[in-house]
Amino acid sequence: MFDNIFMIVAMTEKTNSIGLNGDMLYHLKDDLKYFKETTLNETIICGRKTYFSFPKRPLPNRKNIILTRGNNEYEGAYTLHSKEDVLEYAKSHPEEKIFICGGDDVYSQFIDVASKLYITIIDEEKTVVADSFFPEFSDKDWELTSESRYITPESAPRYKYCVFSRKK
Ligand SMILES: NC(=O)c1ccc[n+]([C@@H]2O[C@H](COP(=O)([O-])OP(=O)(O)OC[C@H]3O[C@@H](n4cnc5c(N)ncnc54)[C@H](OP(=O)(O)O)[C@@H]3O)[C@@H](O)[C@H]2O)c1
């Protein structure tokens, strides 16, 4: 477990759905603000596919790191090439808060080393259609340490911000 590796995601409540056809399932205005406030001036790491789904990139006022097996360089962003590279980076930058920002592929590789999960939980009355998911996690390993009230937009399901910390 790394004290400086966190994950941040918006997922549906029942099926942990996060994306479809390379895009997010929902574009929730207040959640995007929450994501920005939480990650501002920190380090974000995301898979190459998620990075290229951002309408504006790199995300401003954050250190942007792209995880890719390719050798391309991307203006305004750093690249790392393996899980081991990321763990080395986290070890050598203990002063940085590192937010793993997805997607599906990347979340599933890093949930075993993260110490906190910042999860926006979106109500799911009917199962949504998705092709990308956040991994299952259990209350054996994680405890809910903070939970907001529900935000209720006019034209989207309601949602709330939760933080889970790994049990010691
Ligand atoms: N709801 C949310 O909060 C949220 C957040 C983020 C993403 N999403 C959604 O998730 C979906 C994208 O997820 P995804 O799984 O398809 O793609 P992804 O995880 O964003 O990116 C996968 C790519 O990351 C690179 N990669 C992954 N593991 C690596 C490793 N160990 N070493 C080196 N490179 C590695 C590879 O890039 P190369 O091919 O360049 O080698 C791989 O093709 C989209 O629908 C997106 O909207 C949702």
The ligand as an SDF file (V2000), in Angstrom:
LIG
                    3D

 48 52  0  0  0  0  0  0  0  0999 V2000
  -16.2080    7.6000  -14.7340 N   0  0  0  0  0  0  0  0  0  0  0  0
  -14.9370    7.9020  -14.5130 C   0  0  0  0  0  0  0  0  0  0  0  0
  -14.6040    8.4570  -13.4590 O   0  0  0  0  0  0  0  0  0  0  0  0
  -13.9010    7.5530  -15.5340 C   0  0  0  0  0  0  0  0  0  0  0  0
  -12.5710    7.9570  -15.3190 C   0  0  0  0  0  0  0  0  0  0  0  0
  -11.6060    7.6090  -16.2810 C   0  0  0  0  0  0  0  0  0  0  0  0
  -11.9650    6.9080  -17.4050 C   0  0  0  0  0  0  0  0  0  0  0  0
  -13.2690    6.5450  -17.5740 N   0  0  0  0  0  0  0  0  0  0  0  0
  -13.6640    5.7800  -18.7640 C   0  0  0  0  0  0  0  0  0  0  0  0
  -12.8490    4.6050  -18.8840 O   0  0  0  0  0  0  0  0  0  0  0  0
  -12.7730    4.2590  -20.2650 C   0  0  0  0  0  0  0  0  0  0  0  0
  -11.3150    4.0870  -20.6690 C   0  0  0  0  0  0  0  0  0  0  0  0
  -10.7510    2.9770  -19.9560 O   0  0  0  0  0  0  0  0  0  0  0  0
   -9.8350    1.8820  -20.6990 P   0  0  0  0  0  0  0  0  0  0  0  0
   -9.6400    0.7500  -19.7670 O   0  0  0  0  0  0  0  0  0  0  0  0
  -10.4400    1.5980  -22.0450 O   0  0  0  0  0  0  0  0  0  0  0  0
   -8.4800    2.6660  -21.0150 O   0  0  0  0  0  0  0  0  0  0  0  0
   -7.4140    3.3970  -20.0680 P   0  0  0  0  0  0  0  0  0  0  0  0
   -7.2280    2.6130  -18.7970 O   0  0  0  0  0  0  0  0  0  0  0  0
   -7.7440    4.8440  -19.9440 O   0  0  0  0  0  0  0  0  0  0  0  0
   -6.0970    3.3260  -20.9700 O   0  0  0  0  0  0  0  0  0  0  0  0
   -5.5680    2.0890  -21.3300 C   0  0  0  0  0  0  0  0  0  0  0  0
   -4.1830    2.3380  -21.8940 C   0  0  0  0  0  0  0  0  0  0  0  0
   -3.2960    2.7380  -20.8330 O   0  0  0  0  0  0  0  0  0  0  0  0
   -2.0120    2.2150  -21.0810 C   0  0  0  0  0  0  0  0  0  0  0  0
   -1.6650    1.2790  -19.9920 N   0  0  0  0  0  0  0  0  0  0  0  0
   -2.5030    0.5930  -19.1760 C   0  0  0  0  0  0  0  0  0  0  0  0
   -1.8100   -0.1500  -18.2940 N   0  0  0  0  0  0  0  0  0  0  0  0
   -0.4990    0.0680  -18.5600 C   0  0  0  0  0  0  0  0  0  0  0  0
    0.6980   -0.4090  -17.9770 C   0  0  0  0  0  0  0  0  0  0  0  0
    0.7140   -1.2520  -16.9250 N   0  0  0  0  0  0  0  0  0  0  0  0
    1.8720    0.0210  -18.5020 N   0  0  0  0  0  0  0  0  0  0  0  0
    1.9060    0.8980  -19.5410 C   0  0  0  0  0  0  0  0  0  0  0  0
    0.7910    1.3920  -20.1320 N   0  0  0  0  0  0  0  0  0  0  0  0
   -0.3930    0.9840  -19.6470 C   0  0  0  0  0  0  0  0  0  0  0  0
   -2.0590    1.5220  -22.4430 C   0  0  0  0  0  0  0  0  0  0  0  0
   -1.7900    2.5620  -23.3730 O   0  0  0  0  0  0  0  0  0  0  0  0
   -1.0780    2.2860  -24.8130 P   0  0  0  0  0  0  0  0  0  0  0  0
   -2.1220    1.6100  -25.6210 O   0  0  0  0  0  0  0  0  0  0  0  0
   -0.6960    3.6590  -25.2980 O   0  0  0  0  0  0  0  0  0  0  0  0
    0.1150    1.4180  -24.5350 O   0  0  0  0  0  0  0  0  0  0  0  0
   -3.5290    1.1160  -22.5180 C   0  0  0  0  0  0  0  0  0  0  0  0
   -3.9760    0.9110  -23.8430 O   0  0  0  0  0  0  0  0  0  0  0  0
  -13.4520    5.3850  -21.0420 C   0  0  0  0  0  0  0  0  0  0  0  0
  -14.7930    5.0380  -21.3270 O   0  0  0  0  0  0  0  0  0  0  0  0
  -13.4160    6.5370  -20.0420 C   0  0  0  0  0  0  0  0  0  0  0  0
  -14.4400    7.5070  -20.2610 O   0  0  0  0  0  0  0  0  0  0  0  0
  -14.2400    6.8630  -16.6580 C   0  0  0  0  0  0  0  0  0  0  0  0
  1  2  1  0
  2  3  2  0
  2  4  1  0
  4  5  1  0
  4 48  2  0
  5  6  2  0
  6  7  1  0
  7  8  2  0
  8  9  1  0
  8 48  1  0
  9 10  1  0
  9 46  1  0
 10 11  1  0
 11 12  1  0
 11 44  1  0
 12 13  1  0
 13 14  1  0
 14 15  2  0
 14 16  1  0
 14 17  1  0
 17 18  1  0
 18 19  2  0
 18 20  1  0
 18 21  1  0
 21 22  1  0
 22 23  1  0
 23 24  1  0
 23 42  1  0
 24 25  1  0
 25 26  1  0
 25 36  1  0
 26 27  1  0
 26 35  1  0
 27 28  2  0
 28 29  1  0
 29 30  1  0
 29 35  2  0
 30 31  1  0
 30 32  2  0
 32 33  1  0
 33 34  2  0
 34 35  1  0
 36 37  1  0
 36 42  1  0
 37 38  1  0
 38 39  2  0
 38 40  1  0
 38 41  1  0
 42 43  1  0
 44 45  1  0
 44 46  1  0
 46 47  1  0
M  CHG  2   8   1  16  -1
M  END
$$$$
